[in-house]
Amino acid sequence: MNTTAPVINLSNLDSLAAIEINGAAGDKAFTATYNAASTVATGTQTDTQSLKFTDVGTINTAAAGAASNAKELTVNIAKVEALDITTEGTANSLNLSGATDAKSIKIAGAGQTEIEAVAAATTSFDASGATGNVIANLTAANAAALTTVKTGAGDDTVTIAAGDLTATATVDGGAGADTLKLNGAGGTIQPAFTGFETIELAGVTTALTFSGSNTSDITDVKVSGANTAGASFVNMGATDLAVTTVGAQNLTIAADN
């Protein structure tokens, strides 16, 4: 559908159907509600909602370090366990926090895609099919719940709470120059990690130990934001790490390489 309406509602849906929304720039809300008697609402199967967005929302244009000025299309869909999203056009800004039952999020397509938020149920974020830049905030996921974080061919930035990764999580930045931002409670993490060249500490609140036993491609550590605890990078092998700071920082960064 082509729309400039601030609120888009599809209600009393009986079955899954692919949905397309075009040109809903600025702050908008889209809600799809499935009939309480539908198999989507009552079944135990994994329901996958296919969504295609073209130039929806307005991406962040604020200077680095400034508050985001993004305006997003908020997607509200309950009772579906997986989102299969295709993006087209120049840029799309989405808030997926209203997809309250979606454990799996897949993103493919062109243009810059910004995911401003996800729901707590999220366990897998796979944007390996995206050809444009992907900027995603996954910090709302439950603790120790994220099993997969992947991005595609662009220069991508993903923000997660360090403690939200499972002990054996797979983190793959794909091609491009990619940054993984870590914030929140630290702890010890040892992900299967590749394709992200920069680790950015952007608000770590308790001590973080990052084990590089299953890691490749990291070349830079960046420290920004309000960090209140230090970080240790262990088992990094012979990798040379360049450390840069943004603003005044009072914490210790240690590496065993």
N, C-alpha and C positions, 0 to 999 in steps of 0.2 A: 504494500500500500504506500502511496505517496501522501505525506501529511505534514502539516505545520502545526497541528493541534497540540496543546500542552499536555493533554492526557489522552492516551489511546487505550481503549478497553476492548478485549475480546472475551465474552463471557459465555458460560453454559456450553463449552466445547465438549463434544462427545468422544472425539478420538484425536490422536496426534496428527498434526498437519504442519508442513513447512510454512514458516511465516517470514515475510519480507517487509522491511520498513525502510523507506527512502526519505532523506532530506529533512529529518526532524532535528534541526540544529538548535542549540541552546539547551536549557534544562527542560527535560520532558520526562514523562513516566509512561511506561507500557506495562499493561497487566493482562495476562492470559489466565483465565479460570476454567478449570475442567469440571464438568458435571459430576456431582457427588456419586452418581451411579456408574460413571464411566470406568473402564478398566484402568485408565491412568490413575484415577483416584483410589480405586479399590484393589488393584492387582498387586502382586508381590514381585513382578518382573521389573527389570531396569528399563525405564522409559527414557528415550532420547528425543529431546526437542531440537529440531533444526531451525536455526534462525539466520537470516541474512540481513545485514545492515549496510546501507550506503550513505555515507556522509551524515551520520547522526551525532548529536552532541557537539561540543566545541572543545578541542584539545587545549591543554595547558600551554600558555605562551609567556608565563611569568619567568623572570630571570632566575637563574640557578640559586637555590637557597631561599627564594621568596615563596610565600604561600601560593598554592596552586590557584589559578583562576579558571580552571576547567569547568565546563558545564556539561553534564552527562545525561544520557538517556538511561533512566533507572528501569531495570527489567524485573518485573514481579511475576514469577511463575512458581507455584508450589506443585508438589506431587510428581515432578519429573526429576530423575536421578542423574541425568546427563544432558549437557548443553553442547550442541554441535554448531558452532558459530562461523559464518563466512562473512568477511568484511570486504567491501569494495569502495571505490571512490578515493578521495584524497586522505581523509582522516575520519576516525570514529572514536567517540568517547562513551564508555559504557560503565554503569554501576550494576554489578550482578549480585549485590547483597540480598536482593529480594527473591533470588532463586534459592529458596531456603532449603530445599532437599537435594540440590545438585551437588553430587560428590565429584563428578568428572566434568571438566571444561576443556573443550577442544576449540582451537581457533586457527583458521586458515584464511588466505586471501591477501589482498593488496592494501596499500596505504598504511598510514600510521594508525595503530590501534592502542588506545589507552583503556585499561581496566582499572577504574578508580577504587573498586572494592569487590570482594567476593563474600559469600556466606560462610558461616562457621563450619558447615558440613563439607566444604571443599577438601578433597584429598589428592586430586590430580589436576594439574594445569599443564596442558600440552598445546603450545602454540608453534610446534615445529613446522606446521604447514603454512605459516605466515611469511610473506616475502618482504613486507614493510617492517618498520620499527615497531616493537611491542614494548609498552611501558605498563607494568602490572603491579598492583598493590595487593598482596595475598596475606596481609598481616592479620586478617580476621579469622583465618583458619584455626581450627582447634589445635591445642598443644599436641606435639608428637603425632600429627595426623597426616602431614604432607608426604606422600610417597613418591611423587613425580613432579618435577618442575622442568619444562622444556620450552625453548624458544627457537626461532627459525633463522632466516637469512639476514635479518636487519641488524641494526645496532640497538640492542635491547637492554632494558633496565627492569629488573624484578626486585621488589621489596618484600622480604619475609621476616617474620620473627624467628630468630635462630632456633628457638625451642619448638617450633612447629614442624620441623623436619623429623621424620622417623629416623631411627638409627641406621637404616640401610637405604635411605632415599636416593633416587636418581635425579641429578641436577645437570642439565645439558643445555648450554647456550646456543648450540648450533654454530652457524657462520656469523660473521660480523664482529664488531667490537662490543662486547657485552659486559654489563655490570650487575652483580648481585649485591643488593643492599641488605644488611642484617641489622635488626634492632630488637628491642625487648630483652627478655631474660636470655642469658647466654647458655652456660652448660658446655658439655662436650659433644661435638658433632663430627661425624666421619662419613660424609656422603660420598657416593660414586659421582664424582664431580668432573665435568669437562666442558669446554666451550665458553666459560665465563673467564674473561681475562682480568677483570677487576673485582675485588671484594671491597665493599664500602661499609665501614662501621658507621651507622647513622642513627645512633640512639640506643646503644647497648647498655643495659641497666645492671647486669651482673656478669661476673667474669666469664669470658668465652675461651674455650679451647677448640681450635679448628685443626683436625688431623688431616694431613694431606696424603695419607696412605693410599687412597683410591682417587687421587686428584691429578689432573693435568691442566695445562694452559694458563694457570694463574701467573700473572707477571706483576700486578700492582695491588697494593693495599691503600685505600683512601680512608681518611678519618674525617667525618663531618658531623654536624648536628651535636646534640647534647648527650654525649656518652658519659656514663658515670662509673664505668668499669673498664678494665684493660682486656687485652686479648693476647693469647699465645697461639702461634702457628707452629705445629709440631709435625714431624715426619714429612717435611717438605722436600727432602732430598737435596739435590744440587740446584734447585730453582732459585734464581735471583729475584728478590722481591723489592720493588721500589715503593717506598712509603711516602705518601703526601698527606698533608693536613689542610683543612679548611677552617679558618678562624682559630680562636684560642682553644687548645685542647690540653687537658691535664690527666693523661692516662699513659699506661705503659703498654707498648707493643713489643712482643718478644717473638723471635723466630729461631729455629734450631738449625737453619741451613747455613 
